Every structure is written in C-alpha cells, then in structure tokens.
Amino acid sequence: MTAQEFVIELKKLAPSHDELIAKGLSNEYIMRLEKSFECPVKKNNEQHFESSLLDLIDRYDLSP
C-alpha cells in the first residue's frame, strides 16, 4: 500500500456525519473528529521513499 492509498483508506474509516449527529455529538466535536481522519499534504515533494511508511511520514501531516 502506498502512502497515498493509506491516506485515502483512512478517510473512508471516518464515521458519517449523520451517525455522529444521531449519537448526540456536538457539531464542533464532529468537525474536529472528521478533520482528524484527514492527512493533508505537508509538501509536494518529488522525492519518494521506497518505504511506504517513510513516504507517508515525509509527505503528509499526520498530527491529530
């Protein structure tokens, strides 16, 4: 699995907005939770590591 594939699959794991509303969670909390499943690109680098893990760490912001 490539770094990009991981980021795409991680986003798919986020619970749906409607599911979270049904559980009575606040909109503010839901927005923060949804954002935690996103991994924005921190730099557009032509260099790619052979290791998918190193590539993921180098290219994407993985902070919660």
Buried (B, 14 or more C-beta within 10 A) or exposed (E): EEBBEBBEEBEEEBBEBEEBEEEEBEEEEBEEBBEEBEBEEEEEEEEBBEEBEEBBEBBBEEEE
